[in-house]
Amino acid sequence: MIFTTQAMVMRAAGGPEVLEYRSLDLAFDPNGSEVLVRLVAAGVNPADTFFRSLGPYLGAATGCVLGHDGAGIVQAVGRGITGFAPGDRVCFCHGGVGGAAGTYALHAVVPADCLVRVPDSVVLEDAAAIALVFITGWEAMVERADVGPGDLVLIHGGAGGTGQMATQIARAMGAQVATTVSSAAKAALSSAAGAERTILYREEDFVAAVMEWSGGCGVKAVLDNIGGEGFLNSLRVLQPYGHIVTLMGNPGDLPDGTAYNGNLTIHNVMMLTPMWKGLRTHLIRQAAILQKALEWLAAGKIFVRIQDRFTLAQAAAAHRMLESAGGSGKIILTMPAD
């Protein structure tokens, strides 16, 4: 069946002005394994501005609906689904890479494998803001870097949505965290997330600061959210057999072979890979990670900081803010009531 909703749809690849509010037809099979969700809120992520500017991974830019994170109320379920029912509060990370429509819409059709129930104590806006950053932080800190009690960790961009969440995850695993930030205000946000040392990278050399903080020993793991020269200089602060996890791609080694000679492990984290490559096993694994996020959120073990809220029709303004202001939390889109 075809279900018609409203969405922010791309006219072409380009600036924020390519997003327009119009009707959207969604295909929903009542005999299938998908769920129709009436969205309450959607997360806005840097990846959205990347796909808007350059085009999606799958299909053409024209007609693409952006957005990966979403939370809302189940409206209908396919006949083969037993785990969800109309009225359930759910969240997910799905769509927005081309192909399946993303979450910049009033409704989304989502594979049941990707859905997670939202506890009654968790606000749906918070649930919409947490999926991508928690899964990214978990894959980086736990699955790749294997941080644990007493480990020292450096997280770049500590005040951004991913940086704040990765800091909280590392701290929950027992690690000590230093972060880089651009201002005193952002240092305060990073400290609130659990960073024990915040480094104003515009005023001090982060390599020297980390080595001083670590007593000259360096850190076990670095989360690279800056790339390029920042990635390469991060190699200088790693302990032998340390891990650098990059969200920006791997630019290689230093001329003196620091990564090679130090037996450093370089990991890439791109949490959207299972979605656009159709890797069902990994989608199920990521849903389990999201389930943990919601449990921790309900228990007060972590928090998600929402920087700004925009209505769905203001998605272009949300993109302008994200691209101009720098990260200090999450931006979300809120959906109009029926």
N, C-alpha and C positions, 0 to 999 in steps of 0.2 A: 504494500500500500504506500501511497505518497502522502506525507504529512507536511503541511505548509506552515512555516514559522517566519519569524523576523530575525535578521542577522546583519552584522557588519561584513560586507563582502568586498573583496578586492576587485577593482576595475582593471588593474595592471600592476606590475611591479613598480615601486617608486616611493615617494614620500608619504607622510601620513594622510595627505589629501586623497589618496587612491581608495581609502576606506569609505564605503557608502552604506547607509542603512536602507535595507530593502527586504522584500520577501525572499524566502529560500525554501526550496522543496527538498525534503529529506525522505529517503527510502527506508521504511521500517517494515520488516517481515514479521508478522505476528506468529508465524510458525518457526521462526529462527531462534538464534541464541544471543540476540541483542536486546537491549533495554532502552526504552524511550524515557529520557530524563527532562523534566522542566527545570531549567537552570535558575538558580538564585544569584549566583556570582561566578565570575571567572577570573583567573589570575592573568596578569600581564607580565611577560618575561622578556629579557633581551633577545631570546631566540625569535620572538614574534616580530621584532623590528628587523631582524636579519632576513626572515622569510618575506616580509613585506617589501624590503628594499631590493632583494635579489631574486625573489621568486621561490616557490616551494620546492621541496625535494621531489614530490610526485605531481605530475600533471602540469597544467598551465597556471600562470598567476591569475589570469582572468577567472573570476568565480570562486577563488580560494577563500575559505573562511579560516582565519587564524585562531590561535588559542589552544593551549594544551590542558591547563588546569580547569576543573569545573566542579561545582557542588550544587545539589538541588534535590528535587523530589521525584521519585519514580512515578511515571504516568502509565506505562504499560510495559509488559514483559513478553518475550517470546514463549511459545508453549513448551519449549524444551528446558526452560529455566525453573529451578526450584528454590534457588537461594535468595531471590528478591521478589518483592510484591509491590503493587501500587501503594504509594504513601510512604515508602521507605526513604529515609534521608541518606543520601549517598554522596561520595566524591570520587574523583578519578583523574587520571592524566591520559588523555587520548585525543587524537586528531590534531589539526593545525599544521601538518607538514605537507599538505596537498592530499588529494584523494579524499578520505573521510573528512567531513566538515569539522572544524574545531569548535571552541567554546564561546566564541564571540557571537552568540545566538541565544534566543530564548529557549531553544530545545537542542538536545544532542542525542544521537543514536550511538550507544556505547556497547562494545562487547561485554558480556557479563563477567568475563575473566578479569577485566580492568576495574570493576567497581568495588568499592569498600563502603561498608555502612559507617555513618557518622554517629557517634554517641550523642545522646540527647543533651549532654552538658557542653558540647562543642558547638560554637556558632558556625553556621554554614559559610559565612564569609571567611573565617579562619581556615576552614577545611578547603575552600577553593584556593587559598593562597599557599598551602603547604606542600602540595604534591610534588611538583618538579624540584623544588629546592631541597626537600627532605630526601627524596630518592637520590638526587645528585650527591648530597652530603654523605649519605649512608654508603653509597657505592664508593665514594672517594675515601672516606675515613675508615670505614669498617671492612668493606670487601677488598679494596685495593691496598691501602696502607696498613691495615690491621693494627690500628692504634689501640693501646691498652693502658692500664694503670702505670703512672709514672713517666710515660712517654712525653717527649717534648714535640710540639707541632707548631708550624708556622702557617697561617692562613692569610693569603693576600685578599684585599678587598673586604676586610672584616665587618664593615658596616652595611654591606649589601645584603640582599635577601639570602643568597647562597652562603655568603660569609658568616652571617649571624647563625644560620641553621647548622652549618658545618662546625662552627665553634661549639654550639650546644651539644651536638652529637659527640664530638671529641671529648668534651668535658664529661658527658654522661658515661663514656667508656673509661674514664679515669685519667685522661691525658691532661697535660698543662699546655695552654695555648697562648701564643703571641700572634698578633695580627698587624697588618699594615693598613693605614687609613690616611685620608687626605686632610683632615681637619680635627680640631679639638672636639667639635660637636659629634663627629663620627666616631672619635675615640670613646666618647661617653656611651654611645650606642653599642659599640663593640664590647666595652667593659660590662655593660648590662647583660650581654649574651654570654659572658663568662671568660672573656680574654683577660689574662693576668698581666700581659704586657702589650700595650698598643704603641705602634711605631708610626710617627708622623713622617711618612716617606719623603715629603717635600722639604723637610727640615733636617733629617738625619739619614745617614746611610743605613739601609735596613740590614745589610750584611753585617756591618760592625755591631749594630744594635742587637741582632739575634745572637751573635757570638758572645757578646757581653752577658746577655740574659741567660744564656745556656752555660755560662762558666767556661767558655772556650770549647765546649764539646760538640756544639751543633745540635740539630734536631733530627728526630727519626723520620718525620714526614713534612712535606710542604704541599699545600693546596695552591696551585697556580691558577689564578683567575685574571692574569694580565698578559701573559705570553711574551714572546720576543726576548728582549734583553732581560726583562724581569725573570723569565724562566731560567735563562742561563745563569744569572747572578744567584738565583735560588739554589743552584747546584752547589754553590760555595758554602752554604750553611748546613748541608746535610752530613750527618754522621756516616761513616762507612756502612754499607749495606742499607742505607736509608732509601726512602721512597719519595718521589715527586709525582704528584697526580695533577695532570693538567686538563683544564677544560677548554684550552685554546689551541691545541695541536702542538706537536713536538718539533721545535726548531733545531734539535741536534745537541751536540756536546760542545764544551769549551775547547779552545785550541790546545790546551794542555791535557785534554782527556780526563777531566775531573770525574765525569760520570762513569767512564770506563774504569779508571784506576781506583775509584772508590766503591766499585761494585754496586752502584746506585741503580735502582729499579725505576723505570719511567713508565707511568701508566697514563693512558688516555681515558677520560670519562666523557661519554656523550650519551646521556640517558635516553635520548629519543631513538636510538638505533633500533631497539626491539619493535618500535611502532612502525617506522617506515620500511623496515625489512621484513615485517610480519613474523617475528620470532615469538611464537605463542608461549613457549616455556619461559622465556625471559619476561614477557608481559605478566605472567602469573607470578613470577618471582618479584617483580616490581610492585605488584598489587599487595603482596605480603609485606613488603617494606612500608608501603603506604598504610597498611593496617597497623603496623607498629607506631607510625607517626601519630595516628589518631588516638591510639592507646596512651602514648606519652603525653599528647596534648590534653586529653581528658584528665590524666593524673597530675597535670601541672608540672611534669618533668621538663617540658620545653614550652616555648611560646613562639608565636609568629607575629612579627610586627608589621602592621599594615600602614604603609607610609601615606597613601592617598587612595581615595575612592572616586571613581567616575561612573556615570551611567553608561550603559551599552552604547548609546548614540554618541557619546563623547570619547569613543575609543581613539580617534585621531589625536585628541588633546592628551590622552594618557600616553600615547607614543611620544608625543613631543616632550612631555615631562621626563619620561624615561631616558630619552636620548640627550636631554640637555642638563638635567639636574644631578646625575650621578646617583648611585644606589644608596639608600638608607633604610631599606625595608622593602616590602612588597606593595605593588600597585594592583588594585582589583577593579573589575567592572561589575556594577550591580544591575540587575535586570528589573524592568518595570513589572508591576503586578498586572495580572490579567484584567 
